[in-house]
Amino acid sequence: MVGSSHEALHRIFQKDPTLLTKALQKVLHVPFPTPREIAALNVDLTEIEPVERRVDTLLRAETDEGTYLLVVESQGKVDERKRGSWPYYLSYLYEKYRCEPVLIVITQSSKTAEWASRPIRFGFRDWHSLTVRPLVLGPDNVPMIADERQAEKDVPLAVLSAMTHGRGPQAPAILESLAAALRTIDPDSAAVFVQFVDSCLADPQAKQMWRDLMTAIQYFWRHPLAEQVREEGREQGREEGRIEERRETILRTLDWRGIPVPDSVRERVEECTDLARLETWAQRALRVTEPTELFSDE
């Protein structure tokens, strides 16, 4: 079943097609020519009614060296059937458009990336009639962008970084840097990127942290994700509910980052009833290395 994470991983290239060629050039170090123009094409490759074949994202790139078809496949896990369907996609697209097709696979799994990067060869041992070599983007080669200034320089690449690295101990720094960078671009584009990241975060703690970060950025609140967060806030209803939620966020963030919380710190957080102070502590919980640093100015 196709999920939101699968969709987001390839649809980000429809939102910003130039990100795909930058990933080929800067991440995979493939000398792909810089396109003059990129256009999305119909992804349906169905030939006869009983058999439906569909790629995830298909882009046509016009370059000084010719026209290329960029076939983007989002892959969540190892699936040996794709080693038959991917060569079919490329052959069919070449026959239909008479353009050179290029297969790019994007995944959040190192194991899947290793599998997908293996060449697909048809023929016998010393003579291959057909060889397909997928280009793979995954957590082992997409740069981990955890610096705010670096994220601001290339927001789409920072989004891709969060989508492929949104788990583990580096996730708080990655998500926080991206949240700051999103403030520097137009709100409509930022709102779309917010949803892409939210869809790809499989770790419940990372997803909750991302939503906590987004509630602080008011212009996202017209986005469906923000509306969902706002509805959850309405259900809580009372000031006490918001206070309790902030307490939980602080302790959950420290725990997720692997920072032991002594009883004295836990008691101080749980006893605090000042929402503004709890908001400050929640922001600090993303950066501190010692739990007592939450109260550094008190």
C-alpha positions as CSV (number, residue, x, y, z in Angstrom):
1,M,0.0,0.0,0.0
2,V,1.4,3.4,-0.9
3,G,1.7,5.7,2.1
4,S,2.3,9.4,2.7
5,S,6.0,8.8,3.3
6,H,6.4,7.1,-0.1
7,E,4.5,9.9,-1.9
8,A,6.5,12.7,-0.2
9,L,9.9,11.2,-1.0
10,H,9.3,11.5,-4.8
11,R,6.8,14.4,-4.9
12,I,9.4,16.8,-3.5
13,F,11.1,16.6,-6.9
14,Q,7.8,17.7,-8.5
15,K,7.7,20.7,-6.2
16,D,11.3,21.6,-7.0
17,P,12.6,19.7,-10.0
18,T,16.0,21.4,-9.8
19,L,16.6,19.6,-6.6
20,L,16.9,16.4,-8.5
21,T,19.7,17.5,-10.8
22,K,21.5,19.1,-7.8
23,A,21.3,15.7,-6.0
24,L,22.7,14.0,-9.0
25,Q,25.5,16.4,-9.4
26,K,26.4,17.2,-5.7
27,V,25.3,14.0,-3.9
28,L,26.0,11.3,-6.4
29,H,28.7,13.2,-8.3
30,V,27.2,12.2,-11.6
31,P,28.1,14.7,-14.4
32,F,24.5,15.3,-15.4
33,P,24.2,18.4,-17.6
34,T,22.4,21.4,-16.0
35,P,18.9,21.6,-17.6
36,R,17.6,24.7,-19.3
37,E,14.1,23.5,-18.6
38,I,12.4,20.7,-16.6
39,A,8.8,19.6,-17.1
40,A,6.7,16.9,-15.4
41,L,5.2,14.2,-17.6
42,N,2.4,11.7,-17.3
43,V,3.6,8.9,-15.0
44,D,1.2,6.2,-16.4
45,L,3.0,3.6,-18.4
46,T,0.0,1.3,-18.9
47,E,0.0,-0.4,-22.4
48,I,-3.0,-2.6,-22.2
49,E,-6.0,-2.4,-19.8
50,P,-5.3,-5.5,-17.6
51,V,-1.7,-4.4,-16.8
52,E,-1.1,-1.1,-15.1
53,R,2.4,0.2,-14.8
54,R,3.1,3.6,-13.2
55,V,6.3,5.3,-12.2
56,D,6.3,7.6,-9.1
57,T,7.6,10.8,-10.7
58,L,8.6,11.4,-14.3
59,L,10.4,14.6,-15.4
60,R,11.7,15.7,-18.8
61,A,15.0,17.6,-18.6
62,E,16.1,19.8,-21.5
63,T,19.9,20.3,-21.5
64,D,22.6,21.5,-23.9
65,E,23.6,17.8,-24.3
66,G,20.1,16.6,-25.2
67,T,16.8,15.7,-23.6
68,Y,16.6,13.2,-20.7
69,L,13.8,11.5,-18.8
70,L,14.3,11.5,-15.1
71,V,12.4,8.5,-13.6
72,V,12.1,8.9,-9.8
73,E,11.1,5.8,-7.7
74,S,10.4,6.0,-4.0
75,Q,11.4,2.7,-2.4
76,G,10.5,1.8,1.2
77,K,11.9,-1.7,1.3
78,V,13.6,-4.4,-0.8
79,D,11.2,-5.6,-3.5
80,E,12.8,-8.0,-6.1
81,R,9.9,-7.4,-8.5
82,K,11.2,-4.0,-9.1
83,R,14.3,-5.5,-10.7
84,G,12.0,-6.6,-13.5
85,S,9.7,-3.6,-13.7
86,W,12.5,-0.9,-13.6
87,P,14.1,-2.1,-16.9
88,Y,10.6,-2.3,-18.4
89,Y,9.9,1.4,-17.4
90,L,13.2,2.6,-19.0
91,S,12.7,0.6,-22.3
92,Y,9.1,1.7,-22.6
93,L,9.9,5.3,-22.0
94,Y,12.7,5.3,-24.5
95,E,10.4,3.8,-27.1
96,K,7.6,6.3,-26.3
97,Y,9.6,9.5,-26.1
98,R,12.9,8.6,-27.9
99,C,14.8,10.3,-25.0
100,E,17.5,8.8,-22.8
101,P,15.9,7.6,-19.5
102,V,17.7,7.9,-16.2
103,L,16.5,5.9,-13.1
104,I,16.8,7.5,-9.7
105,V,15.7,5.6,-6.6
106,I,15.2,7.5,-3.3
107,T,14.9,5.7,0.1
108,Q,15.1,6.3,3.8
109,S,16.7,2.8,4.4
110,S,20.4,2.0,4.1
111,K,19.6,-1.6,3.5
112,T,17.2,-0.7,0.7
113,A,19.7,1.7,-0.8
114,E,22.4,-1.0,-0.9
115,W,20.0,-3.4,-2.6
116,A,18.7,-0.8,-5.1
117,S,22.2,0.3,-6.2
118,R,23.1,-3.2,-7.5
119,P,23.2,-3.3,-11.3
120,I,20.3,-5.2,-12.9
121,R,21.7,-7.5,-15.7
122,F,19.9,-9.7,-18.1
123,G,21.7,-12.2,-20.3
124,F,24.4,-14.8,-19.5
125,R,27.5,-14.6,-17.5
126,D,29.9,-13.2,-20.1
127,W,27.4,-11.3,-22.2
128,H,24.7,-9.0,-20.8
129,S,22.0,-8.1,-23.3
130,L,20.7,-5.4,-20.9
131,T,22.2,-3.6,-17.9
132,V,20.4,-1.1,-15.7
133,R,22.3,0.9,-13.1
134,P,20.0,2.8,-10.8
135,L,21.2,6.0,-9.1
136,V,20.3,5.9,-5.5
137,L,19.7,8.7,-3.0
138,G,19.5,7.6,0.7
139,P,20.7,8.2,4.2
140,D,24.3,7.1,3.4
141,N,24.9,9.8,0.7
142,V,22.3,12.6,1.1
143,P,24.2,15.2,3.3
144,M,23.1,15.6,6.9
145,I,22.3,19.3,7.2
146,A,22.2,20.2,10.9
147,D,23.4,23.8,10.6
148,E,21.0,26.7,10.3
149,R,23.1,28.8,7.9
150,Q,23.7,25.8,5.6
151,A,20.0,25.0,5.6
152,E,19.2,28.6,4.6
153,K,21.6,28.4,1.6
154,D,19.6,25.5,0.0
155,V,16.2,24.9,1.7
156,P,15.0,22.1,-0.7
157,L,18.2,20.1,0.0
158,A,17.7,20.7,3.7
159,V,14.2,19.3,3.3
160,L,15.5,16.2,1.6
161,S,18.1,15.9,4.4
162,A,15.3,15.9,7.0
163,M,13.2,13.4,5.0
164,T,16.1,10.9,4.7
165,H,17.7,11.5,8.2
166,G,14.7,12.2,10.3
167,R,15.5,9.7,13.0
168,G,18.3,9.1,15.5
169,P,20.3,11.4,17.7
170,Q,20.9,14.0,14.9
171,A,17.2,14.5,14.1
172,P,16.6,17.4,16.6
173,A,19.4,19.5,15.2
174,I,18.4,18.7,11.6
175,L,14.7,19.6,12.2
176,E,15.5,22.7,14.2
177,S,17.8,24.0,11.5
178,L,15.2,23.3,8.8
179,A,12.5,25.0,10.8
180,A,14.6,28.2,11.0
181,A,15.5,28.0,7.3
182,L,11.8,27.7,6.3
183,R,11.2,31.2,7.8
184,T,13.4,32.6,5.0
185,I,11.3,31.5,2.0
186,D,7.8,32.3,0.9
187,P,5.1,30.8,3.1
188,D,3.3,28.8,0.4
189,S,6.4,26.9,-0.5
190,A,7.3,26.5,3.1
191,A,3.9,25.0,3.9
192,V,4.3,22.4,1.2
193,F,7.8,21.4,2.5
194,V,6.3,21.2,6.1
195,Q,3.9,18.5,4.9
196,F,6.6,16.6,3.0
197,V,8.7,16.4,6.1
198,D,5.8,15.5,8.4
199,S,4.8,12.7,6.0
200,C,8.3,11.2,6.0
201,L,9.0,11.2,9.7
202,A,8.4,7.6,10.9
203,D,9.7,8.1,14.4
204,P,6.8,9.3,16.5
205,Q,9.0,11.4,18.7
206,A,10.6,13.1,15.7
207,K,7.1,13.7,14.2
208,Q,5.9,15.3,17.5
209,M,9.0,17.4,17.7
210,W,8.5,18.7,14.2
211,R,4.9,19.6,15.0
212,D,6.0,21.3,18.2
213,L,8.5,23.4,16.1
214,M,5.8,24.2,13.5
215,T,3.3,25.5,16.0
216,A,5.7,28.3,16.8
217,I,5.7,29.6,13.2
218,Q,2.4,31.4,12.9
219,Y,2.2,31.7,9.1
220,F,2.0,27.9,8.7
221,W,-1.3,27.8,10.5
222,R,-3.3,28.0,7.4
223,H,-1.8,24.7,6.2
224,P,-3.8,21.5,6.8
225,L,-1.1,20.1,9.1
226,A,-1.2,23.3,11.3
227,E,-5.0,23.1,11.3
228,Q,-4.8,19.5,12.6
229,V,-2.4,20.8,15.4
230,R,-4.8,23.6,16.1
231,E,-7.8,21.3,16.4
232,E,-5.8,19.2,18.9
233,G,-5.2,22.3,20.9
234,R,-8.9,23.2,20.9
235,E,-9.7,19.7,22.3
236,Q,-7.4,20.4,25.2
237,G,-9.2,23.6,25.7
238,R,-7.9,24.8,29.1
239,E,-4.7,26.5,30.1
240,E,-3.8,23.5,32.2
241,G,-3.8,21.3,29.2
242,R,-1.3,23.5,27.4
243,I,0.9,23.7,30.4
244,E,0.9,19.9,30.7
245,E,1.7,19.5,27.0
246,R,4.7,21.7,27.3
247,R,6.0,19.8,30.3
248,E,5.7,16.6,28.4
249,T,7.5,18.1,25.4
250,I,10.5,19.2,27.5
251,L,11.0,15.8,29.2
252,R,10.2,13.9,26.0
253,T,12.8,15.9,24.0
254,L,15.5,15.4,26.6
255,D,14.8,11.7,26.8
256,W,14.7,11.3,23.0
257,R,18.1,13.1,22.8
258,G,19.5,10.6,25.3
259,I,20.1,13.1,28.1
260,P,19.4,11.6,31.5
261,V,17.0,13.7,33.6
262,P,17.6,13.7,37.3
263,D,14.6,13.8,39.7
264,S,15.4,17.4,40.7
265,V,15.0,18.6,37.1
266,R,12.0,16.5,36.4
267,E,10.2,17.8,39.6
268,R,11.0,21.4,38.7
269,V,9.6,21.0,35.2
270,E,6.5,19.2,36.5
271,E,5.8,21.8,39.1
272,C,6.1,24.8,36.8
273,T,2.8,26.5,36.0
274,D,4.2,29.4,34.0
275,L,3.5,28.7,30.3
276,A,5.9,31.3,29.0
277,R,8.7,29.8,31.1
278,L,7.9,26.3,29.9
279,E,8.0,27.5,26.3
280,T,11.5,28.8,26.9
281,W,12.6,25.6,28.4
282,A,11.1,23.6,25.6
283,Q,13.2,25.5,23.1
284,R,16.3,25.0,25.2
285,A,15.6,21.3,25.4
286,L,16.5,21.1,21.7
287,R,20.1,22.4,22.3
288,V,21.3,21.7,25.9
289,T,23.9,19.1,26.7
290,E,23.1,19.0,30.4
291,P,19.5,19.1,31.8
292,T,20.3,21.9,34.3
293,E,21.1,24.2,31.4
294,L,17.3,24.5,31.0
295,F,17.4,27.0,33.9
296,S,20.6,28.8,32.9
297,D,19.3,32.3,33.4
298,E,17.4,31.7,36.6
